Amino acid sequence: QVQLVESGGGLVQAGGSLRLSCAASGRTFSSYAMGWFRQAPGKEREFVAAISRSGGNTYYADSVKGRFTISRDNAKNTVYLQMNSLRPEDRAVYYCAASYYVTHTSGTYNYWGQGTQVTVSS
């Protein structure tokens, strides 16, 4: 079992930055690939970024590539999402998730956090 708790969401102006954190419980954090997803009002949950167990490989949705950076600190059981150059369309609830495999498919993630709201004003 892995419990995930996101933090760092909030209100920011367009062009601004936020860093989301996701703290994991348990001793097996490094056994999981981690992902970030988001869900905007009235839309389906979508893939944002993923990182391999060691952190050596990262993957991004085209919509955030070059603006967002995913990273992890296995010693701290934490995964991060640095979000720069935020746009109004980035507004959503952001979720972190854990999977045995690095994937962009939400159905393959076994554990999910409760989400953190990101709002970008224009």
MMTF fields as JSON, N, C-alpha, C and O atoms, coordinates in Angstrom:
{
  "mmtfVersion": "1.0.0",
  "mmtfProducer": "UNKNOWN",
  "numBonds": 487,
  "numAtoms": 488,
  "numGroups": 122,
  "numChains": 1,
  "numModels": 1,
  "chainsPerModel": [1],
  "groupsPerChain": [122],
  "chainIdList": ["A"],
  "bondAtomList": [4, 2, 8, 6, 12, 10, 16, 14, 20, 18, 24, 22, 28, 26, 32, 30, 36, 34, 40, 38, 44, 42, 48, 46, 52, 50, 56, 54, 60, 58, 64, 62, 68, 66, 72, 70, 76, 74, 80, 78, 84, 82, 88, 86, 92, 90, 96, 94, 100, 98, 104, 102, 108, 106, 112, 110, 116, 114, 120, 118, 124, 122, 128, 126, 132, 130, 136, 134, 140, 138, 144, 142, 148, 146, 152, 150, 156, 154, 160, 158, 164, 162, 168, 166, 172, 170, 176, 174, 180, 178, 184, 182, 188, 186, 192, 190, 196, 194, 200, 198, 204, 202, 208, 206, 212, 210, 216, 214, 220, 218, 224, 222, 228, 226, 232, 230, 236, 234, 240, 238, 244, 242, 248, 246, 252, 250, 256, 254, 260, 258, 264, 262, 268, 266, 272, 270, 276, 274, 280, 278, 284, 282, 288, 286, 292, 290, 296, 294, 300, 298, 304, 302, 308, 306, 312, 310, 316, 314, 320, 318, 324, 322, 328, 326, 332, 330, 336, 334, 340, 338, 344, 342, 348, 346, 352, 350, 356, 354, 360, 358, 364, 362, 368, 366, 372, 370, 376, 374, 380, 378, 384, 382, 388, 386, 392, 390, 396, 394, 400, 398, 404, 402, 408, 406, 412, 410, 416, 414, 420, 418, 424, 422, 428, 426, 432, 430, 436, 434, 440, 438, 444, 442, 448, 446, 452, 450, 456, 454, 460, 458, 464, 462, 468, 466, 472, 470, 476, 474, 480, 478, 484, 482],
  "bondOrderList": [1, 1, 1, 1, 1, 1, 1, 1, 1, 1, 1, 1, 1, 1, 1, 1, 1, 1, 1, 1, 1, 1, 1, 1, 1, 1, 1, 1, 1, 1, 1, 1, 1, 1, 1, 1, 1, 1, 1, 1, 1, 1, 1, 1, 1, 1, 1, 1, 1, 1, 1, 1, 1, 1, 1, 1, 1, 1, 1, 1, 1, 1, 1, 1, 1, 1, 1, 1, 1, 1, 1, 1, 1, 1, 1, 1, 1, 1, 1, 1, 1, 1, 1, 1, 1, 1, 1, 1, 1, 1, 1, 1, 1, 1, 1, 1, 1, 1, 1, 1, 1, 1, 1, 1, 1, 1, 1, 1, 1, 1, 1, 1, 1, 1, 1, 1, 1, 1, 1, 1, 1],
  "groupList": [{"groupName": "GLN", "atomNameList": ["N", "CA", "C", "O"], "elementList": ["N", "C", "C", "O"], "formalChargeList": [0, 0, 0, 0], "bondAtomList": [1, 0, 2, 1, 3, 2], "bondOrderList": [1, 1, 2], "singleLetterCode": "Q", "chemCompType": "L-PEPTIDE LINKING"}, {"groupName": "VAL", "atomNameList": ["N", "CA", "C", "O"], "elementList": ["N", "C", "C", "O"], "formalChargeList": [0, 0, 0, 0], "bondAtomList": [1, 0, 2, 1, 3, 2], "bondOrderList": [1, 1, 2], "singleLetterCode": "V", "chemCompType": "L-PEPTIDE LINKING"}, {"groupName": "LEU", "atomNameList": ["N", "CA", "C", "O"], "elementList": ["N", "C", "C", "O"], "formalChargeList": [0, 0, 0, 0], "bondAtomList": [1, 0, 2, 1, 3, 2], "bondOrderList": [1, 1, 2], "singleLetterCode": "L", "chemCompType": "L-PEPTIDE LINKING"}, {"groupName": "GLU", "atomNameList": ["N", "CA", "C", "O"], "elementList": ["N", "C", "C", "O"], "formalChargeList": [0, 0, 0, 0], "bondAtomList": [1, 0, 2, 1, 3, 2], "bondOrderList": [1, 1, 2], "singleLetterCode": "E", "chemCompType": "L-PEPTIDE LINKING"}, {"groupName": "SER", "atomNameList": ["N", "CA", "C", "O"], "elementList": ["N", "C", "C", "O"], "formalChargeList": [0, 0, 0, 0], "bondAtomList": [1, 0, 2, 1, 3, 2], "bondOrderList": [1, 1, 2], "singleLetterCode": "S", "chemCompType": "L-PEPTIDE LINKING"}, {"groupName": "GLY", "atomNameList": ["N", "CA", "C", "O"], "elementList": ["N", "C", "C", "O"], "formalChargeList": [0, 0, 0, 0], "bondAtomList": [1, 0, 2, 1, 3, 2], "bondOrderList": [1, 1, 2], "singleLetterCode": "G", "chemCompType": "PEPTIDE LINKING"}, {"groupName": "ALA", "atomNameList": ["N", "CA", "C", "O"], "elementList": ["N", "C", "C", "O"], "formalChargeList": [0, 0, 0, 0], "bondAtomList": [1, 0, 2, 1, 3, 2], "bondOrderList": [1, 1, 2], "singleLetterCode": "A", "chemCompType": "L-PEPTIDE LINKING"}, {"groupName": "ARG", "atomNameList": ["N", "CA", "C", "O"], "elementList": ["N", "C", "C", "O"], "formalChargeList": [0, 0, 0, 0], "bondAtomList": [1, 0, 2, 1, 3, 2], "bondOrderList": [1, 1, 2], "singleLetterCode": "R", "chemCompType": "L-PEPTIDE LINKING"}, {"groupName": "CYS", "atomNameList": ["N", "CA", "C", "O"], "elementList": ["N", "C", "C", "O"], "formalChargeList": [0, 0, 0, 0], "bondAtomList": [1, 0, 2, 1, 3, 2], "bondOrderList": [1, 1, 2], "singleLetterCode": "C", "chemCompType": "L-PEPTIDE LINKING"}, {"groupName": "THR", "atomNameList": ["N", "CA", "C", "O"], "elementList": ["N", "C", "C", "O"], "formalChargeList": [0, 0, 0, 0], "bondAtomList": [1, 0, 2, 1, 3, 2], "bondOrderList": [1, 1, 2], "singleLetterCode": "T", "chemCompType": "L-PEPTIDE LINKING"}, {"groupName": "PHE", "atomNameList": ["N", "CA", "C", "O"], "elementList": ["N", "C", "C", "O"], "formalChargeList": [0, 0, 0, 0], "bondAtomList": [1, 0, 2, 1, 3, 2], "bondOrderList": [1, 1, 2], "singleLetterCode": "F", "chemCompType": "L-PEPTIDE LINKING"}, {"groupName": "TYR", "atomNameList": ["N", "CA", "C", "O"], "elementList": ["N", "C", "C", "O"], "formalChargeList": [0, 0, 0, 0], "bondAtomList": [1, 0, 2, 1, 3, 2], "bondOrderList": [1, 1, 2], "singleLetterCode": "Y", "chemCompType": "L-PEPTIDE LINKING"}, {"groupName": "MET", "atomNameList": ["N", "CA", "C", "O"], "elementList": ["N", "C", "C", "O"], "formalChargeList": [0, 0, 0, 0], "bondAtomList": [1, 0, 2, 1, 3, 2], "bondOrderList": [1, 1, 2], "singleLetterCode": "M", "chemCompType": "L-PEPTIDE LINKING"}, {"groupName": "TRP", "atomNameList": ["N", "CA", "C", "O"], "elementList": ["N", "C", "C", "O"], "formalChargeList": [0, 0, 0, 0], "bondAtomList": [1, 0, 2, 1, 3, 2], "bondOrderList": [1, 1, 2], "singleLetterCode": "W", "chemCompType": "L-PEPTIDE LINKING"}, {"groupName": "PRO", "atomNameList": ["N", "CA", "C", "O"], "elementList": ["N", "C", "C", "O"], "formalChargeList": [0, 0, 0, 0], "bondAtomList": [1, 0, 2, 1, 3, 2], "bondOrderList": [1, 1, 2], "singleLetterCode": "P", "chemCompType": "L-PEPTIDE LINKING"}, {"groupName": "LYS", "atomNameList": ["N", "CA", "C", "O"], "elementList": ["N", "C", "C", "O"], "formalChargeList": [0, 0, 0, 0], "bondAtomList": [1, 0, 2, 1, 3, 2], "bondOrderList": [1, 1, 2], "singleLetterCode": "K", "chemCompType": "L-PEPTIDE LINKING"}, {"groupName": "ILE", "atomNameList": ["N", "CA", "C", "O"], "elementList": ["N", "C", "C", "O"], "formalChargeList": [0, 0, 0, 0], "bondAtomList": [1, 0, 2, 1, 3, 2], "bondOrderList": [1, 1, 2], "singleLetterCode": "I", "chemCompType": "L-PEPTIDE LINKING"}, {"groupName": "ASN", "atomNameList": ["N", "CA", "C", "O"], "elementList": ["N", "C", "C", "O"], "formalChargeList": [0, 0, 0, 0], "bondAtomList": [1, 0, 2, 1, 3, 2], "bondOrderList": [1, 1, 2], "singleLetterCode": "N", "chemCompType": "L-PEPTIDE LINKING"}, {"groupName": "ASP", "atomNameList": ["N", "CA", "C", "O"], "elementList": ["N", "C", "C", "O"], "formalChargeList": [0, 0, 0, 0], "bondAtomList": [1, 0, 2, 1, 3, 2], "bondOrderList": [1, 1, 2], "singleLetterCode": "D", "chemCompType": "L-PEPTIDE LINKING"}, {"groupName": "HIS", "atomNameList": ["N", "CA", "C", "O"], "elementList": ["N", "C", "C", "O"], "formalChargeList": [0, 0, 0, 0], "bondAtomList": [1, 0, 2, 1, 3, 2], "bondOrderList": [1, 1, 2], "singleLetterCode": "H", "chemCompType": "L-PEPTIDE LINKING"}],
  "groupTypeList": [0, 1, 0, 2, 1, 3, 4, 5, 5, 5, 2, 1, 0, 6, 5, 5, 4, 2, 7, 2, 4, 8, 6, 6, 4, 5, 7, 9, 10, 4, 4, 11, 6, 12, 5, 13, 10, 7, 0, 6, 14, 5, 15, 3, 7, 3, 10, 1, 6, 6, 16, 4, 7, 4, 5, 5, 17, 9, 11, 11, 6, 18, 4, 1, 15, 5, 7, 10, 9, 16, 4, 7, 18, 17, 6, 15, 17, 9, 1, 11, 2, 0, 12, 17, 4, 2, 7, 14, 3, 18, 7, 6, 1, 11, 11, 8, 6, 6, 4, 11, 11, 1, 9, 19, 9, 4, 5, 9, 11, 17, 11, 13, 5, 0, 5, 9, 0, 1, 9, 1, 4, 4],
  "groupIdList": [1, 2, 3, 4, 5, 6, 7, 8, 9, 10, 11, 12, 13, 14, 15, 16, 17, 18, 19, 20, 21, 22, 23, 24, 25, 26, 27, 28, 29, 30, 31, 32, 33, 34, 35, 36, 37, 38, 39, 40, 41, 42, 43, 44, 45, 46, 47, 48, 49, 50, 51, 52, 53, 54, 55, 56, 57, 58, 59, 60, 61, 62, 63, 64, 65, 66, 67, 68, 69, 70, 71, 72, 73, 74, 75, 76, 77, 78, 79, 80, 81, 82, 83, 84, 85, 86, 87, 88, 89, 90, 91, 92, 93, 94, 95, 96, 97, 98, 99, 100, 101, 102, 103, 104, 105, 106, 107, 108, 109, 110, 111, 112, 113, 114, 115, 116, 117, 118, 119, 120, 121, 122],
  "secStructList": [7, 7, 7, 3, 3, 3, 3, 7, 7, 3, 3, 3, 3, 6, 6, 7, 7, 3, 3, 3, 3, 3, 3, 3, 7, 1, 1, 7, 4, 4, 4, 1, 3, 3, 3, 3, 3, 3, 3, 7, 6, 6, 1, 7, 7, 3, 3, 3, 3, 3, 3, 7, 1, 1, 1, 7, 7, 3, 3, 3, 7, 6, 6, 6, 6, 6, 6, 3, 3, 3, 3, 3, 3, 6, 6, 6, 6, 3, 3, 3, 3, 3, 3, 7, 1, 7, 7, 4, 4, 4, 7, 3, 3, 3, 3, 3, 3, 3, 3, 1, 1, 7, 7, 1, 7, 4, 4, 4, 7, 7, 3, 3, 7, 7, 7, 3, 3, 3, 3, 3, 3, 7],
  "xCoordList": [0.831, 0.0, 0.862, 1.867, 0.459, 1.134, 0.079, -0.942, 0.322, -0.567, 0.141, 1.312, -0.577, 0.001, -0.743, -1.973, 0.015, -0.576, 0.068, 1.266, -0.746, -0.258, -0.337, -1.157, 0.515, 0.48, 1.109, 1.738, 0.925, 1.566, 0.67, 1.1, -0.566, -1.485, -1.861, -1.547, -2.54, -2.963, -3.351, -3.567, -3.437, -3.815, -2.574, -1.801, -2.38, -1.223, -1.654, -2.582, -0.973, -1.262, -0.639, 0.346, -1.22, -0.663, 0.798, 1.142, 1.639, 3.067, 3.841, 5.072, 3.122, 3.759, 4.145, 4.023, 4.611, 5.11, 4.539, 4.202, 4.443, 4.094, 4.9, 5.276, 5.159, 5.769, 4.868, 4.598, 4.415, 3.601, 4.505, 5.521, 4.115, 4.818, 3.837, 2.643, 4.343, 3.528, 4.358, 5.355, 3.939, 4.65, 4.015, 2.795, 4.858, 4.382, 4.746, 5.819, 3.842, 4.126, 4.72, 4.655, 5.285, 5.805, 7.267, 7.856, 7.836, 9.265, 9.583, 10.752, 8.555, 8.776, 8.589, 8.327, 8.72, 8.488, 9.323, 8.828, 10.577, 11.473, 11.105, 11.693, 10.149, 9.686, 8.64, 8.26, 8.181, 7.093, 7.537, 8.276, 7.074, 7.094, 5.985, 4.978, 6.187, 5.226, 4.719, 5.436, 3.495, 2.914, 2.11, 1.655, 1.944, 1.033, -0.045, 0.234, -1.257, -2.41, -3.179, -2.967, -4.061, -4.898, -6.287, -6.484, -7.239, -8.617, -9.219, -9.352, -9.576, -10.23, -11.745, -12.246, -12.474, -13.928, -14.548, -14.274, -15.386, -16.079, -15.242, -15.702, -14.012, -13.124, -12.645, -12.72, -12.156, -11.607, -10.218, -9.524, -9.844, -8.505, -7.483, -7.665, -6.412, -5.409, -4.01, -3.709, -3.175, -1.779, -1.021, -1.224, -0.148, 0.704, 2.173, 2.864, 2.642, 4.059, 4.246, 3.42, 5.347, 5.678, 7.183, 7.939, 7.602, 9.016, 9.268, 8.472, 10.378, 10.712, 11.127, 11.26, 11.324, 11.625, 12.896, 12.953, 13.896, 15.166, 15.195, 16.058, 14.239, 14.234, 15.005, 15.109, 15.549, 16.382, 15.629, 16.199, 14.353, 13.537, 12.277, 11.6, 11.984, 10.794, 10.003, 10.553, 8.722, 7.818, 6.802, 6.377, 6.424, 5.53, 4.442, 4.634, 3.31, 2.297, 2.798, 3.53, 2.403, 2.857, 2.45, 3.167, 1.326, 0.798, 1.636, 1.527, 2.474, 3.272, 4.767, 5.569, 5.14, 6.556, 7.269, 6.804, 8.407, 9.168, 8.764, 9.476, 7.619, 7.146, 7.134, 7.398, 6.835, 6.739, 7.931, 8.445, 8.352, 9.424, 9.038, 8.7, 9.095, 8.84, 10.169, 11.121, 10.232, 11.441, 11.036, 9.892, 11.978, 11.684, 12.913, 14.05, 12.652, 13.701, 13.342, 12.513, 13.955, 13.591, 13.955, 13.338, 14.948, 15.31, 14.228, 14.081, 13.478, 12.409, 11.028, 10.02, 10.975, 9.684, 8.761, 7.572, 9.32, 8.553, 8.792, 9.908, 7.728, 7.808, 7.305, 6.398, 7.905, 7.61, 7.14, 7.428, 6.413, 6.068, 6.288, 5.498, 7.364, 7.644, 6.906, 7.111, 6.055, 5.226, 5.584, 5.375, 6.122, 6.491, 5.624, 4.977, 5.626, 4.878, 3.44, 2.925, 2.812, 1.452, 0.468, 0.587, -0.5, -1.534, -2.908, -3.06, -3.887, -5.237, -5.733, -6.474, -5.333, -5.786, -5.114, -5.477, -4.137, -3.525, -4.352, -4.057, -5.374, -6.239, -6.876, -7.505, -6.705, -7.241, -6.921, -6.171, -7.497, -7.054, -5.939, -6.106, -4.818, -3.658, -3.517, -3.586, -3.318, -3.207, -1.847, -1.359, -1.253, -0.108, -0.563, -1.557, 0.179, -0.207, 1.028, 2.065, 0.902, 2.008, 1.649, 0.524, 2.625, 2.419, 3.657, 4.757, 3.485, 4.638, 5.379, 6.516, 4.725, 5.321, 5.225, 4.272, 6.207, 6.135, 5.159, 5.378, 4.094, 3.039, 2.27, 2.281, 1.603, 0.766, -0.707, -1.576, -0.976, -2.356, -2.81, -2.225, -3.829, -4.257, -4.698, -4.528, -5.257, -5.746, -4.682, -4.994, -3.439, -2.349, -1.761, -0.875, -2.242, -1.752, -2.572, -3.802, -1.865, -2.504, -2.946, -3.931, -2.22, -2.493, -2.568, -1.829, -3.482, -3.748, -3.814, -4.248, -3.38, -3.582, -4.955, -5.741, -5.232, -6.559, -6.663, -7.761, -5.543, -5.545, -5.292, -5.572, -4.759, -4.545, -4.946, -4.621, -5.656, -6.222, -5.178, -4.479, -5.091, -4.262, -5.176, -5.915, -5.123, -5.931, -5.006, -4.167, -5.157, -4.326, -5.23, -6.132, -4.972, -5.779, -5.137, -3.914, -5.976, -5.462, -5.264, -4.838],
  "yCoordList": [-1.202, 0.0, 1.247, 1.331, 2.196, 3.489, 4.563, 4.548, 5.481, 6.629, 7.859, 8.095, 8.635, 9.79, 11.05, 11.075, 12.088, 13.358, 14.488, 14.746, 15.16, 16.273, 17.576, 17.728, 18.502, 19.855, 20.802, 20.376, 22.1, 23.096, 23.782, 24.707, 23.339, 23.993, 25.38, 25.76, 26.134, 27.471, 28.289, 27.769, 29.587, 30.552, 31.286, 31.787, 31.352, 32.048, 32.754, 32.319, 33.84, 34.548, 33.824, 33.101, 34.028, 33.455, 33.891, 35.052, 32.941, 33.191, 32.872, 32.843, 32.633, 32.338, 30.875, 30.085, 30.537, 29.191, 28.662, 29.414, 27.356, 26.637, 25.35, 24.808, 24.874, 23.55, 22.678, 22.982, 21.608, 20.639, 19.57, 19.188, 19.105, 18.013, 16.89, 17.123, 15.694, 14.526, 13.654, 13.057, 13.592, 12.804, 11.429, 11.297, 10.414, 9.035, 8.399, 8.638, 7.595, 6.824, 5.486, 5.081, 4.816, 3.477, 3.485, 4.526, 2.287, 2.148, 1.769, 1.624, 1.606, 1.07, 2.11, 1.762, 3.379, 4.444, 4.243, 4.43, 3.865, 3.716, 2.525, 2.346, 1.718, 0.598, 1.006, 0.21, 2.235, 2.692, 3.78, 4.693, 3.666, 4.814, 5.76, 5.327, 7.035, 8.029, 8.875, 9.131, 9.291, 10.111, 11.254, 11.206, 12.27, 13.377, 13.399, 13.276, 13.555, 13.705, 14.945, 15.48, 15.394, 16.528, 16.366, 15.687, 17.001, 16.968, 18.351, 18.892, 18.903, 20.203, 20.0, 18.915, 21.048, 20.92, 20.489, 21.078, 19.458, 19.002, 18.2, 17.863, 17.895, 17.151, 15.869, 15.716, 14.958, 13.719, 13.961, 14.916, 13.068, 13.139, 12.874, 11.973, 13.659, 13.507, 13.409, 13.94, 12.717, 12.541, 13.86, 14.633, 14.104, 15.292, 14.899, 15.347, 14.053, 13.683, 12.399, 12.044, 11.705, 10.49, 10.382, 10.945, 9.646, 9.475, 8.043, 7.448, 7.507, 6.129, 5.984, 6.975, 4.763, 4.487, 5.183, 5.699, 5.193, 5.811, 7.3, 8.021, 7.751, 9.155, 9.411, 10.549, 8.345, 8.527, 8.79, 9.29, 8.454, 8.664, 9.445, 9.156, 10.43, 11.248, 11.348, 11.227, 11.567, 11.627, 12.738, 12.971, 13.419, 14.554, 14.537, 14.037, 15.094, 15.38, 16.526, 17.398, 16.518, 17.572, 18.952, 19.93, 19.032, 20.324, 20.987, 22.193, 20.197, 20.762, 20.658, 21.184, 19.998, 19.793, 21.137, 22.039, 21.243, 22.483, 23.476, 24.451, 23.243, 24.147, 23.464, 24.104, 22.189, 21.44, 20.487, 19.988, 20.248, 19.294, 18.396, 18.872, 17.094, 16.134, 15.65, 15.437, 15.478, 14.968, 14.214, 14.296, 13.486, 12.744, 12.682, 12.762, 12.537, 12.362, 11.114, 11.168, 10.004, 8.738, 8.711, 7.986, 9.491, 9.551, 10.248, 9.992, 11.127, 11.857, 11.318, 11.858, 10.261, 9.682, 10.729, 10.785, 11.552, 12.67, 12.807, 12.642, 13.109, 13.441, 14.871, 15.311, 15.581, 16.998, 17.237, 16.469, 18.323, 18.81, 20.321, 21.078, 20.739, 22.165, 22.659, 22.153, 23.642, 24.152, 25.615, 26.467, 25.894, 27.251, 27.707, 26.902, 29.007, 29.594, 29.092, 28.673, 29.139, 28.602, 29.388, 30.601, 28.665, 29.226, 28.986, 28.068, 29.774, 29.535, 28.12, 27.559, 27.539, 26.185, 25.108, 23.936, 25.49, 24.536, 24.381, 23.542, 25.191, 25.109, 23.732, 23.263, 23.087, 21.742, 21.282, 21.93, 20.164, 19.451, 18.513, 17.741, 18.586, 17.779, 16.627, 16.806, 15.445, 14.232, 13.568, 13.526, 13.06, 12.187, 10.749, 10.466, 9.852, 8.451, 7.574, 7.988, 6.354, 5.402, 4.173, 3.677, 3.704, 2.551, 1.668, 2.141, 0.406, -0.483, -0.238, -0.677, 0.469, 0.709, 2.186, 2.863, 2.676, 4.039, 4.038, 3.356, 4.795, 4.777, 6.079, 6.785, 6.399, 7.58, 7.229, 8.098, 5.951, 5.488, 5.452, 4.744, 6.199, 6.311, 4.975, 4.733, 4.112, 2.833, 1.906, 0.951, 2.17, 1.314, 1.786, 1.137, 2.891, 3.413, 2.809, 2.777, 2.337, 1.598, 2.473, 2.174, 3.544, 4.389, 5.842, 6.289, 6.567, 7.96, 8.833, 8.393, 10.062, 11.052, 11.68, 11.327, 12.613, 13.234, 14.432, 14.921, 14.896, 16.005, 17.35, 17.549, 18.261, 19.639, 20.573, 20.34, 21.63, 22.533, 23.542, 24.159, 23.693, 24.737, 25.635, 25.167, 26.922, 27.899, 28.955, 29.51, 29.229, 30.205, 31.31, 31.071, 32.514, 33.648, 34.319, 34.367, 34.824, 35.459, 36.952, 37.649],
  "zCoordList": [0.0, 0.0, 0.0, 0.707, -0.791, -0.842, -0.683, -1.371, 0.212, 0.356, -0.175, 0.12, -0.955, -1.63, -1.212, -1.171, -0.904, -0.498, -1.286, -1.163, -2.098, -2.902, -2.127, -1.222, -2.49, -1.935, -2.943, -3.912, -2.696, -3.527, -4.537, -5.226, -4.63, -5.551, -5.058, -3.93, -5.921, -5.539, -6.734, -7.829, -6.507, -7.541, -8.004, -7.187, -9.306, -9.861, -11.138, -11.82, -11.451, -12.698, -13.882, -13.739, -15.029, -16.25, -16.398, -16.176, -16.776, -16.877, -15.624, -15.633, -14.543, -13.268, -13.125, -14.06, -11.935, -11.657, -10.358, -9.444, -10.306, -9.085, -9.056, -10.096, -7.845, -7.713, -6.859, -5.697, -7.446, -6.723, -6.123, -6.704, -4.961, -4.302, -4.025, -3.834, -4.007, -3.675, -2.739, -3.146, -1.499, -0.502, -0.388, -0.291, -0.402, -0.342, 0.986, 1.539, 1.477, 2.688, 2.301, 1.141, 3.25, 2.995, 2.611, 2.322, 2.617, 2.371, 0.943, 0.583, 0.123, -1.216, -2.305, -3.457, -1.956, -2.935, -4.181, -5.293, -4.017, -5.163, -6.047, -7.114, -5.621, -6.428, -7.456, -8.314, -7.367, -8.215, -9.166, -8.797, -10.391, -11.281, -10.812, -10.251, -11.05, -10.579, -11.742, -12.709, -11.621, -12.668, -12.092, -10.949, -12.895, -12.591, -13.661, -14.854, -13.217, -14.093, -13.675, -12.587, -14.532, -14.159, -14.741, -15.749, -14.091, -14.561, -14.425, -13.327, -15.558, -15.599, -15.505, -15.801, -15.092, -14.981, -16.3, -17.345, -16.247, -17.43, -18.409, -19.5, -18.019, -18.916, -18.249, -17.03, -19.069, -18.549, -17.955, -18.302, -17.057, -16.497, -17.598, -18.417, -17.614, -18.655, -18.079, -17.01, -18.817, -18.445, -18.551, -19.488, -17.579, -17.608, -17.745, -18.66, -16.823, -16.824, -16.034, -15.193, -16.319, -15.582, -15.447, -16.238, -14.429, -14.163, -13.73, -13.004, -14.183, -13.857, -12.393, -11.676, -11.966, -10.557, -10.085, -8.969, -10.927, -10.547, -10.821, -10.321, -11.624, -12.03, -13.307, -13.765, -13.883, -15.051, -16.341, -17.311, -16.353, -17.55, -17.197, -16.211, -18.019, -17.817, -19.115, -20.209, -18.972, -20.116, -19.866, -18.735, -20.951, -20.807, -21.881, -22.989, -21.514, -22.521, -23.389, -22.921, -24.641, -25.552, -25.046, -25.26, -24.389, -23.958, -22.861, -22.639, -22.174, -21.083, -21.344, -20.572, -22.402, -22.693, -22.833, -23.529, -22.153, -22.18, -21.111, -20.873, -20.454, -19.393, -18.034, -17.017, -18.009, -16.755, -16.64, -17.641, -15.408, -15.143, -13.976, -12.893, -14.213, -13.149, -12.6, -13.352, -11.297, -10.658, -9.401, -8.954, -8.845, -7.632, -6.744, -7.209, -5.458, -4.47, -3.678, -2.769, -4.018, -3.376, -1.893, -1.112, -1.511, -0.095, 0.727, 1.922, 0.075, 0.748, 0.405, 0.861, -0.392, -0.795, -1.399, -1.084, -2.265, -2.811, -4.311, -4.802, -5.008, -6.427, -6.593, -5.887, -7.53, -7.738, -9.169, -10.086, -9.316, -10.649, -10.645, -10.08, -11.278, -11.423, -12.655, -13.758, -12.463, -13.544, -13.786, -12.922, -14.961, -15.348, -16.512, -17.181, -16.735, -17.852, -17.866, -18.903, -16.719, -16.601, -17.445, -17.616, -17.964, -18.83, -18.204, -17.399, -18.55, -18.013, -18.283, -17.476, -19.41, -19.732, -18.888, -18.983, -18.06, -17.129, -15.854, -15.004, -15.74, -14.557, -14.47, -15.419, -13.312, -13.111, -11.699, -10.969, -11.337, -10.146, -10.591, -11.534, -9.916, -10.264, -9.272, -8.056, -9.837, -9.039, -9.282, -10.411, -8.222, -8.425, -8.26, -7.592, -8.879, -8.876, -8.971, -9.49, -8.462, -8.453, -9.281, -9.239, -10.026, -10.895, -10.886, -10.602, -11.193, -11.334, -12.637, -12.806, -13.563, -14.866, -15.222, -14.839, -15.95, -16.462, -17.628, -18.629, -17.499, -18.498, -18.461, -17.453, -19.556, -19.6, -19.421, -19.485, -19.196, -19.096, -17.641, -16.822, -17.329, -15.933, -15.352, -14.157, -16.177, -15.686, -15.144, -14.433, -15.467, -14.995, -13.675, -13.119, -13.184, -11.901, -10.766, -10.81, -9.763, -8.685, -7.523, -6.848, -7.298, -6.135, -6.574, -7.451, -5.938, -6.305, -5.057, -3.993, -5.21, -4.17, -4.293, -5.172, -3.404, -3.363, -4.303, -4.571, -4.794, -5.733, -5.077, -3.895, -5.863, -5.421, -6.548, -7.713, -6.189, -7.194, -7.665, -6.861, -8.962, -9.574, -10.384, -11.25, -10.1, -10.82, -11.398, -10.689, -12.678, -13.368, -13.891, -14.693, -13.423, -13.86, -15.065, -15.196, -15.922, -17.147, -16.945, -17.866]
}
